[in-house]
Amino acid sequence: MHPPADNGPARRLAHLGWALCECAADIEAGSMEKAGWCLSQAMGLAAAIGDGPLPRLAEPMAYCLARRLIRPMIPAVADALIDRSDHLDRRCVRAARRSHFKLSPFPKAAVAVANRVILEAMENEKNVHVIDFAGPAAQPCQWIQLLRDFHGRPEGAPHLRLTIVHDDGEFLAKASASLADEAYDLDVPLQVHCVAAKIEALDFNDLHGVLGLKSGEARAIVCTLQLHRLLANAAGDDAGHHVNQTASVARLQQMAASTSCPPSIIGGEDVLDDDDDGDPAYRSPATPLGFVSPPLTTPPFQTPPALTGFLSAARAAASPKIMVLVEQEASHNGVSFRKRFAEALGYYAAVYDSLDAAAAARRRPAADAERADVERAVVGEEIRGVLLREGSRRRERHDRLQQWALRMEVAGFRKVSLSYDAMWQGNDVLGRCGVGGCESREHAGCLLLCWRSCPLYSVSAWRSDGGSAYGIGCEYLTDGGLMC
């Protein structure tokens, strides 16, 4: 593959993307001298181009390449280098996440859709338990808005219990206080239950006790950008084993055909295996760099033990009326580093571009500084999680809606098509943000939140396939051989 001719700014950007992708391919092939040359070319181009979304994106991408370049050559040096991820101040990260929620229209749109889905599912319910697995993406304003929405119901507000699963104790304390104040002002009966843990550290064998479940309550589960953390044993580079599913191969193939995404979502008309080194015949419409976007990389019908355990426990112990799933619409779960890198470059080019436009639209002196903090402490950390970690340490394993639909089906959940009102709610938030380029797209009853036709996030809703919609003590409930 030859670099594009350097005859203008657009070509230099394309050359930058080429140099970064070539470096990743050379690292995977073990051609370290060539990889070093490509990395040098990329950094020189980024410096020459100056400021802009892609040159800024090149910095964390090149950092990851440099770390991976050093690792096999001089392991002792690689181990001695300071990992910036270990030294981020938690308060700064918390502030950056708040800025991300304020700056980017997409988290707000996802929250609006999730709240609408919950309200519709809980119509006329008197005792409601909402379980939030949002992790670091959690923001109290989501649940404050839900309190207000419940308060405005014609039949009045229910008795509401909210369980928040988050590993930051200080965040949980502040969120609980804010919610208690709002509930008092609205005269809405509210109990907040905080679980200080990451989703992957929970005891799925005792989810009933961990979440404080009670009989007679209608439950909603919200998983925002968290389920992918349970995929650590799904890819072939991990020591974990693949779990055989009880569904037949024929049934799974039928599911795949019925839930497959259009070419604009998955990158092309044909899905190739991660190890297929043929020339993929698709180009990402969202990629301004002109490089070829790779195909889906996750083994399609394999679910790791952690995700299997969580979904089984969620279905059996919690038995939710509705489960809302929000995930990054990207394919970062494959074994091949070069393909993962190319996919990440295209995806985060769109993310950086959207943040740049959002900061410009705010027209505030602090907007650029907020955007820089978000890029450094939120998106940059996510990129490092995608590209630097391997094995069980790699928790940022984003996957596409097609793959999540298959996993949810196999786990005994059935899709609930989003209503017109829920779709409209998300589109309205994007429209009111004042950032041109934000789009929403309906697909098979789910919602894709897009930047200039590039899907960045998916929002889908699910319910248990059979069984009661209300909480039952898990010791009394078995379904398909699964017992909590």
Beta strands, then each sheet from edge to edge (+ up, - down):
strand 1: 127-132
strand 2: 159-166
strand 3: 190-196
strand 4: 218-224
strand 5: 322-328
strand 6: 413-416
strand 7: 438-443
strand 8: 446-451
strand 9: 454-464
strand 10: 478-479
strand 11: 482-483
sheet 1: 3+ 2+ 1+ 4+ 5+ 9- 6+
sheet 2: 3+ 2+ 1+ 4+ 5+ 9- 8+ 7-
sheet 3: 10+ 11-
end
